[in-house]
Amino acid sequence: MKISVFVLLAAFMLTGMAPLQAQEGVSIGASIGFYRASLDKIDADFEGARANGAKVENTDGGILAGGYLAYRVSPNFYWRVSLAFWHDQARGTATDLGGEIQITNQVRLLPILLGAQYFLLPERSLIRPYIGGAAGMVLVRNVVSVLLSITDEPPNLSSSAATGSDFMTFPFVGLQFRTSKTLAIFLEAGYKFSNYAIISTDTITGETERGQVSLNGLVVSLGTQVSL
């Protein structure tokens, strides 16, 4: 699926290069929205803890904040470089007569994407729908923290972290509302396709298991764009 999306994106970008004119210009944009990544394996692992009596809070999405730099090559076609930040977590708490153990798995993402967008109506239009796509690298930081609270003893906190990167694609559609010659507001929706590899180690047996955590999910955002 990722390969086919990337091929379509590349074809879209090359097509947009055809009508190059002396219409170049730079815009900057900023947005805030909601992204619900799947994080399927993390939730599945915590569901196993729930089956053993733990109180579990699954991942439920989070705020995605970002910005971009856009370069206009024609009235309707823009290149776009974007950077964003996102965070989500799952938590499980188990209690017995000896005390309490709390495990938290946090995932932090930093997507860095190169893309393009094409407006379907002329530049003078008050409302301009657009389509686009982007692809690039997503930096992933996975942090697992364990807080052990034993009766009559001070709490003991330990954590482990891993950082990596993977490929991400992001097709999107949107509506731009022009408020002045240089300022616009936009509403955008898209779907991110990606995953990252993890290695789990059983603390009792020492056995390791490799898996993939899905980052696939819907993104909806609202932002502003300023033409320089």
C-alpha positions as CSV (number, residue, x, y, z in Angstrom):
1,M,0.0,0.0,0.0
2,K,2.8,2.4,0.9
3,I,4.6,1.8,-2.5
4,S,1.4,2.4,-4.5
5,V,0.7,5.7,-2.6
6,F,4.2,6.9,-3.1
7,V,4.1,6.1,-6.9
8,L,0.8,8.1,-7.2
9,L,2.4,11.0,-5.2
10,A,5.5,11.1,-7.5
11,A,3.3,11.1,-10.6
12,F,1.2,13.9,-9.1
13,M,4.3,16.0,-8.3
14,L,5.9,15.5,-11.8
15,T,2.6,16.5,-13.4
16,G,2.5,19.7,-11.4
17,M,5.9,20.8,-12.7
18,A,4.6,21.2,-16.2
19,P,3.0,24.6,-15.9
20,L,6.0,26.4,-14.5
21,Q,5.7,30.2,-15.0
22,A,7.2,33.3,-13.6
23,Q,4.7,33.2,-10.7
24,E,7.0,32.1,-7.9
25,G,6.3,33.0,-4.3
26,V,6.8,31.8,-0.8
27,S,4.2,31.2,1.9
28,I,4.4,29.9,5.5
29,G,1.7,28.1,7.4
30,A,0.9,26.8,10.8
31,S,-1.8,24.4,11.9
32,I,-3.1,22.5,14.9
33,G,-5.3,19.4,14.6
34,F,-6.0,15.9,15.9
35,Y,-4.3,12.7,14.8
36,R,-5.4,9.2,15.8
37,A,-2.6,6.8,15.0
38,S,-3.5,3.1,15.2
39,L,-0.6,2.0,17.6
40,D,-2.2,-1.4,17.3
41,K,0.5,-3.6,19.0
42,I,0.9,-1.3,22.0
43,D,-2.9,-1.4,22.6
44,A,-2.9,-5.2,22.2
45,D,-0.1,-5.6,24.7
46,F,-2.0,-3.5,27.3
47,E,-5.2,-5.4,26.6
48,G,-3.3,-8.5,27.7
49,A,-2.6,-6.7,31.0
50,R,-6.3,-5.9,31.3
51,A,-7.2,-9.6,31.0
52,N,-4.9,-10.2,34.0
53,G,-6.8,-7.6,36.1
54,A,-4.9,-4.4,35.4
55,K,-6.7,-1.0,34.9
56,V,-5.8,0.1,31.4
57,E,-6.0,3.4,29.5
58,N,-5.5,2.8,25.8
59,T,-4.1,5.2,23.3
60,D,-6.7,7.7,22.1
61,G,-5.0,10.1,19.7
62,G,-3.5,13.5,20.4
63,I,-2.9,17.0,19.2
64,L,-0.8,17.4,16.1
65,A,0.9,20.8,15.9
66,G,3.0,21.8,12.9
67,G,4.1,24.3,10.3
68,Y,5.2,24.3,6.6
69,L,7.0,26.3,4.0
70,A,5.3,26.4,0.6
71,Y,6.8,27.5,-2.7
72,R,4.4,28.6,-5.5
73,V,5.4,27.6,-9.0
74,S,2.1,28.5,-10.7
75,P,-1.2,30.1,-9.4
76,N,-2.6,26.6,-8.6
77,F,0.5,24.5,-7.8
78,Y,2.7,24.6,-4.7
79,W,5.6,22.6,-3.3
80,R,5.4,22.1,0.4
81,V,7.9,21.1,3.2
82,S,6.3,20.4,6.5
83,L,7.3,19.6,10.1
84,A,5.0,18.5,12.9
85,F,5.0,17.1,16.5
86,W,2.6,14.5,18.0
87,H,2.4,12.5,21.2
88,D,0.2,9.7,22.6
89,Q,0.4,7.1,25.3
90,A,-1.1,4.0,26.9
91,R,-1.0,3.2,30.6
92,G,-1.7,0.2,32.8
93,T,-1.9,0.0,36.6
94,A,-2.0,-3.3,38.6
95,T,-2.6,-3.4,42.3
96,D,-2.2,-6.3,44.8
97,L,-1.6,-6.6,48.6
98,G,2.1,-5.8,48.1
99,G,1.7,-2.5,46.3
100,E,1.1,-1.1,42.9
101,I,2.9,-1.2,39.5
102,Q,2.2,1.4,36.8
103,I,3.5,1.0,33.2
104,T,3.3,3.8,30.7
105,N,4.2,3.5,27.0
106,Q,4.7,6.9,25.3
107,V,5.1,7.5,21.6
108,R,6.4,10.8,20.2
109,L,6.5,11.5,16.4
110,L,8.2,14.1,14.3
111,P,7.2,13.8,10.7
112,I,9.4,15.7,8.1
113,L,7.6,15.6,4.8
114,L,8.0,16.9,1.2
115,G,4.8,17.3,-0.8
116,A,2.7,19.3,-3.2
117,Q,-0.8,20.7,-3.4
118,Y,-2.9,21.6,-6.3
119,F,-5.8,24.1,-6.1
120,L,-8.9,23.3,-8.1
121,L,-10.2,26.8,-8.5
122,P,-8.6,30.1,-9.6
123,E,-6.4,32.2,-7.3
124,R,-9.1,35.0,-7.1
125,S,-11.7,32.6,-5.6
126,L,-12.8,33.2,-2.1
127,I,-12.9,29.5,-1.3
128,R,-10.4,27.2,-3.0
129,P,-10.6,23.4,-2.6
130,Y,-7.3,21.6,-3.0
131,I,-5.7,18.1,-3.2
132,G,-2.2,17.0,-2.4
133,G,0.2,14.5,-1.1
134,A,3.5,14.3,0.8
135,A,6.1,11.7,1.7
136,G,9.2,11.6,3.8
137,M,10.7,10.5,7.1
138,V,9.0,10.2,10.5
139,L,11.3,10.2,13.6
140,V,9.9,8.0,16.3
141,R,10.7,8.0,20.0
142,N,9.2,5.2,22.1
143,V,9.5,5.5,25.9
144,V,8.4,2.8,28.4
145,S,8.3,3.8,32.1
146,V,7.7,1.5,35.1
147,L,6.7,3.0,38.5
148,L,6.8,0.4,41.3
149,S,5.2,1.4,44.6
150,I,5.7,-1.1,47.4
151,T,4.0,-0.7,50.7
152,D,6.3,1.0,53.3
153,E,9.0,1.6,50.6
154,P,9.8,4.7,48.5
155,P,8.6,4.5,44.9
156,N,11.0,3.1,42.3
157,L,10.8,4.6,38.8
158,S,12.7,3.0,35.8
159,S,12.4,3.8,32.1
160,S,13.9,2.8,28.8
161,A,13.7,4.6,25.5
162,A,14.4,3.9,21.8
163,T,14.6,6.3,18.9
164,G,14.3,5.4,15.2
165,S,12.9,6.5,11.9
166,D,10.7,5.2,9.1
167,F,9.0,6.2,5.8
168,M,5.7,8.0,5.9
169,T,3.2,9.0,3.2
170,F,0.3,11.5,3.6
171,P,-2.4,12.1,0.9
172,F,-4.7,15.0,1.9
173,V,-7.5,17.3,0.7
174,G,-8.5,20.7,2.0
175,L,-10.4,24.0,1.7
176,Q,-8.7,27.4,1.8
177,F,-10.6,30.5,2.8
178,R,-9.0,33.7,1.6
179,T,-9.4,36.5,4.1
180,S,-7.0,39.1,2.5
181,K,-4.5,39.3,-0.3
182,T,-1.8,37.7,1.8
183,L,-3.7,35.8,4.6
184,A,-5.8,32.7,4.3
185,I,-7.4,30.1,6.7
186,F,-7.5,26.4,5.7
187,L,-9.2,23.3,6.9
188,E,-7.4,20.0,5.9
189,A,-8.0,16.3,6.3
190,G,-5.7,13.5,5.3
191,Y,-4.5,10.0,6.2
192,K,-1.0,9.1,7.3
193,F,0.5,5.7,6.3
194,S,3.5,4.4,8.3
195,N,4.7,2.0,10.9
196,Y,7.8,1.4,13.0
197,A,9.6,-1.7,14.3
198,I,9.9,-2.6,18.0
199,I,11.8,-5.4,19.9
200,S,10.1,-6.6,23.0
201,T,12.1,-8.5,25.7
202,D,10.5,-10.8,28.3
203,T,11.9,-9.8,31.6
204,I,11.5,-13.3,33.0
205,T,12.7,-15.6,30.1
206,G,14.9,-13.0,28.3
207,E,13.3,-13.9,25.0
208,T,13.0,-11.2,22.4
209,E,10.1,-10.6,19.9
210,R,10.1,-8.3,16.9
211,G,7.0,-6.5,15.8
212,Q,5.5,-3.6,13.9
213,V,3.5,-0.8,15.4
214,S,1.1,0.9,12.9
215,L,1.0,4.7,12.7
216,N,-1.8,4.6,10.1
217,G,-4.5,7.2,11.0
218,L,-6.7,10.1,10.1
219,V,-5.6,13.7,10.6
220,V,-7.9,16.7,10.7
221,S,-6.3,20.2,11.1
222,L,-7.1,23.9,11.0
223,G,-4.5,26.5,10.2
224,T,-3.5,29.8,8.7
225,Q,-1.2,30.6,5.7
226,V,0.7,33.9,5.1
227,S,2.0,34.8,1.6
228,L,5.4,36.6,1.9
